[in-house]
Amino acid sequence: MGPFFSLSGAGKWLGLVAAIWVQAICGNNYTFANYSDALKSLMSLTQLQLNNLSVAKDVGKAFGLVAGFASDCLPTSVLLIIGSVEGLIGYGAQWLVVSRRIHPLTYWQMCVFLCMGGNSTTWMNTAVLVTCMRNFPKNRGPVSGILKGYVGLSTAIFTDICTALFSSDPSTFLFILAVVPAIVCLTATFFLHEIPTPTKNPSELRQETLYFHVFNGIAIILAVYLLAFDITGNHGRVLSLAFAVGLLVLLATPLSVPLYSFISKPLSDSDIERPMKVSLLADQPKTTTTTTTGVELQYLERKRPSIGEDHTIVEMIRTFDFWVLFVSFLCGVGTGMCVMNNMGQMGIALGYLDVSIFISLTSIWGFFGRIASGLISEHYI
């Protein structure tokens, strides 16, 4: 990203677009049902063994804490590269097996590669979420809602593209899961960076809010577009190609925001971010001074961070909100993942040869739930 473009104020918006693209390909953890039957047949697995493979994939996400710790000492580009390489290896190995380019690996080796594939997305998610929240400190809620919304759509994007162009072939699907995220993440390393932002005035914050509404609107249009493709039945080759082109156009549409920001705000001296003259003691802990026998003793009183501010691990586990979230995720997310992982087997048991439409629809309705809850929380919580 050139310095002129960065100084114009549009650089962080271009970074957010890159983050959106990364999130749009980060939902590969939810796509197991698209190729699970192929793995089961090729490796002669029982249903229990297949379920354990899906568990290995989900265990990879449990190691996302490593990516969280790494985000404090590694730049965004390194996090994205780690995620892309790990995903390329994890899903690449599965593609080699399903495409029969190599003999089926042993069961424990497949567990390792599925775990790597699952863990790869935690590096991508951490990189984009941490960076964008630091770039938009006054709008962390909308940023999180937009990015997580695109994660919800990513499964439908992968599934519908593979359905339209490759007739839901599991081998091709795995190849896409291995290669496309790697390409997108490596591209995002050039645009997604932390950009220090000075305190904004109310008018600039209102403009940011307007831009976030535009991003939400584009995401909703994209979701409706995918939904229309799913519910209109079988499509011919021409319509499928037209759908794929239209999908790429919609994914490129968020670029209109940084472009508009760049054009509407020409570079001037006021646009160049200068060091802010702020007292170094402004954010320091409050001190209380007590004099005893002529000696001054200072007692540091550190205020507990509130919701929305950065917490340490110790501070986090001492909060009631953390444990509410922990229990909610423990009881709620696991059941949803269990359904998603077994969607393919349930569909086949009910007599459906192609279950991709159910996987895509689940992804789309998950997106609407994410975007609706985010918008409601911004207004009422």
N, C-alpha and C positions, 0 to 999 in steps of 0.2 A: 504494500500500500504506500503510495507516494506521500511525501511530507505535505504537499499542497492539499491533497485530499483530506489528510488527517487533521490539518489545522483548520479546515473549513467547518469542522464540527460534525461532518457526516461520517467520519471514520468509525465512530462507535455504532452508528446505525448500520453501516456495512458489516461490522462485526456481528451485530445481532442477526442480520440476514444469514451470515455464514453459520451462526449458531442454530438458526432455524433449520437450515439444510442438514446440519449434523443430526439434529433431533429427528428430522424426518426420515433418517435411515438408522435410528437407534433402537427401533422396536423389534430387532431380530430375536430377542428373548421370547417374544410372544408368538413366534411363527413355527414352533416345533411341530404342531399338528399338520403343517403342510408337507412335511417329509417324514413324519414318524412311521407311517405305514411302510414306506420304502425301507427304512432301517430295520423294521421288525421282520419284513419278509427276507431281506438280504442276509441278515445275521441270524435268522431263525430264533428270534427272541420270544419269550413268553410275555404276557401282558405285564407281569410283575417286573421283569427285567427292563421292559420298555419304560415303565414308570420310574424305575431307578435311574435310567438315563436322563429323564427329564429332571429328576431331582438333582443330578450332578450338574446339569445346566443351571438350575436355580441356585445351587450352592456357590457357583461362580459369582453370582451377584452379592452373596454374603461377604465376599472379600472386597467389596467396594470401599470398606473402611481404609484400605491401603491407599486407594486413589485419593480419598479425602485427606489423609495425612500428607500425601505427596503434593497436593495442591498448594500447601503452605511453603514449599521449598522449590518446586519446579515450575517453569513457565508453562503457559497454556499450550504452546506448540508441542512441548515434550509429552504432555499428557495425551494429546490427540494422537501423536505418533505411536505411543505405547498402545493405546486402544486399537488403532488401525492395524498395527502389526499383529497383535494378539488375536484380533478377529480374523485376520487373513489366515493365520495358522489354524485357529480352531475350526472355522467353517470350511477352510480349504481342505483340511484333512477329511471332513465329513463328505465334501463334494467328491474327493478322489474315491472314497469308498462307494458312495451311492452311484456314481457314474461308472463304476467298475474299472477304473483306471489302475487301481491297486486291489490286492486281495483284502477282504474284510479284516480289519484290525481286531485285536483281542478286546474283550469286553472292558477291561480296566483301562486300556488305551483310549477307547471311545469315550469313556467317562471323563478322562483327562481333557480330551479335545473339546467335549461339550462344556466342561467347566471353564476352559479358556475362552470359548465363544461367549458364554454368559458373562464372564468377568470383563470382557472387552468393552461392553457398553457402559460399565460403571466409570471407566476412564473418560469416555466421551461425554457422558452426562455430567460428571464432576467438572470437567474442563469448561463446558459451555455455561453451566449454571453459576459456578463461582465467578467466572470472568464477567458475565453479563450483570450479575447482581452488584458487582463492584463498579461496573460502568454506569449503572442506573441505581444508585443507592436510595433515591427517593421513590422509586417505583419497583421495588423488589417483587411485590405481589403480582402486578401485571406481567412482569418479565417471566416469573416462574409459571404463571398460568399459560402464557403463549408457548413457551418452550415445552412444557409437559403436555400441552394439547397436541403439538406436532408429534410428540412421541406416541401419543394415542393413535394418531393417524398413520404412523409409519408402517404398521403391520398391513393395513389396508392398501397403502401405496405399493409395497412390495408384492402383495398377493395379487392385486388387480393388474399390475404391470406384467407379472409372470403369466397370469391368466390370459391377458389380451394378446401377448406376443408369443408365448411359448406353451400355451394350452396346459398350464399348471404342472409342467414337468418338474418333478422334485429335484432332479439333478441340476437342471438349469437354475432352479430357485436357489439352491445352495451356492451355486457359482455366483449368483447376484449378491447373496448375503456376504460372501467372502470378499468380492472385488469392489463393489460400489461403495460400501462404507469406508474402505481404505482410501479410495480416490477422493471422496468427499472430505474426509478428515485431513488428508494431506493438503488439499486445496485450502481448507479453512485455516491452516496454520499461517497462511500469508495475510489473513484479514482479521482474525479474532485475537485481539490483544487487550490487555488492560490499558485503558486510556484515562488518566487522572482528570476528573471533572471538577471545576470550581463550583462553589455554592450557586445555585441558580435562583433567579428571581421568579415570582409567581407566573409571569407570562410565559417564560420558558418551560416551566413545569406543566402548564396547561397545554403547551404545544406538544410536549412529550406524551401527555395523556391522549391527545388527539392521534398521534402516530400509533400509539398502542391500540387504539380503537380500529385503526386501519388494518393493522396486523391481525387482529381478531376477526375482522370482517373477511379478510382474504382466507383465513383458515376455515371459517364457516362455509364460504363458497366452495372451497376445496373439498370439504367433507360432503356437502350436498352433491357435488360432481361425482365423487366416488360412490355415494349411495345410489345415485341415478344409474350408474353403470352396473351396479350389482343387481338391482331389482328389475332391470329391463330384459333379463334373460340372456340367451345366446346372441352373440354378435358375429357378423361376418368379418373377413380379414380387413376390409377397408375401414369399417367402423372401429375396429379394434386399434388399428394404426392411428386413426383420427383421435381416439380417446387418449392414446399414449402421448401424442403430440400436445393435446390440450392439457394433459396433466403436467407435462414439463413446463408449459407456458404458465400455468397457475403456480407452480413451484418457483418460477423465476419472478413472478409478480411482486413479491416483497422488495425487490430491488428498486421499485419505484419510490420507496420512502427515502433511502439515502440519496437517490438521485435528486428528488425534490428538495431535500435538505441542502444539498450542495448547490443547486441552482438558485434557490430562494434566499440563500444567505451567502453572498459573495465574500471572499476573503478580504479582511481588513485588519487593521491593527487591533481592533477590539475582539476579533475572533481568535487571535493567537493566545493560547493559554499561558499566562505568566504566573510565576510563583506567587501564591497568595501570602500577603503579609498578615499572618495570624500569630498571636502570641504562642510561644512554645509551651506555655503553661496552661493553655486553654483547655486541653483535654487531659491534664494530669490529675491524679487523685487529689481530693481535698485534704488539707492538712490542718491539724489542730495543734497549737503550740502551748506547752505548759512549762512554766519555769519552776524548777526545784533547785534550791541552794545555788542559784546563779547559773544553772545548766539548763539549756533549752532541750526538751524532748519532743520529738515530732512523731505523731501517730498518724499513719496513713489510713484513711477511711475509703475503701474502694466501694463504689456503688455497684450493686448487682445489675448486670445488663438486662434490658427489657427485651420483649419479643421484637424481632427484627434486627437486633444488634448482634454482633459477633459474640459467640460464647466459646469458652474453652470446653474440653470434654468434661472436666469436673463440674463446671458451672451448669453444663447441659443436663447431666444426670441428676442434679439437685432440684431441677424444676418439675413441677407437676405436669406442665404441658408436654414435656418430653415423654413421660410415662404414659400419658393419654395417647400420644401418637404411637408409641411402641406397642401398646396393647391393641390399638386399632389396626395397625399394620399386621400384627401377629395373627389376629383373629379374622381379618377381612381379606387382606391381599393374598394370603395363602390359598384360600378357597377359590378365588378368582383364577389364580395361576393353575390350580389343579384342573379346573374346567377347560382353560385354554390349552393346556398340554394334552388333554385327552379328547379334544374336540374331534380330531381325526378318527379316533377309534369309535367314538359315539356315533359319528355320522355314518361310518361304514357299517356298524351294527344295525343302524336303521335303514340300510339299503341304499345309501347315497355313495356313488362312485367318486364324486368330486365334492369335497367339503370346503373348498376355498371360499365360497360365498359366505358360509357361516363364520369363518374366521375373519373375513373382511368386515362383515356386518358387526361383529362383536367389537372390532377395533373402532369402527365409526361411532357406534353408540357410546363406547368408552370415551371417545373424544368429546362428544356432546356433554357427557357427565362432567368431565374435567373442566371444560370451558365454562359451563353453567355454574359449577361450584366456585370457580375462580371469580367470576363476575359478581356472584351473590356475596361472596366474602368481602369483596372490595367495598360494597355499599352498606352492608349491614353488620360487619364484624369489626 
